[in-house]
Amino acid sequence: LPQDAYQRYVDASPTYLHSPGAAARLNASIPPSLKPELRFIVILREPVARQLSWFNHLVGQRPVPGNDTKTSGRDFEQEVQLSLERRGENWGGLESGRYARQLEEWLPVFFPRQILV
């Protein structure tokens, strides 16, 4: 490649957006000359459909001793209630679908033009 050619790196994670401090850690780890070139694509799902999908994923897994993230026999309605009780914690459930609150951490760190939702 010619020296002036851009190299593109792609990374994908379902947890970056809702991981506390992720935007600041990423910002601190990128060389200043590359920061203006960063672009983020944020893909959102309807929160209840995302929660139902996660619940079905957990139900389909083998139980793991000591893992309290499994459904422990709860039905989906009970899982949603538990999610509401844990609201505000960095925990899955419906909290992971509160996208506006999650984006609030990213917008002061990166320019809005760098984030495509």
Protein Blocks (a to p, Z undefined) as FASTA:
>chain_A
ZZklccddddddfklmmmghklmmmmmmpcfklmmmpccddddddfklmmmmmmmmmmmp
ccdehiakbgnopafklmmmmmmmmgoiacehjllmmmmlmmmmmmmmpcfklpcZZ
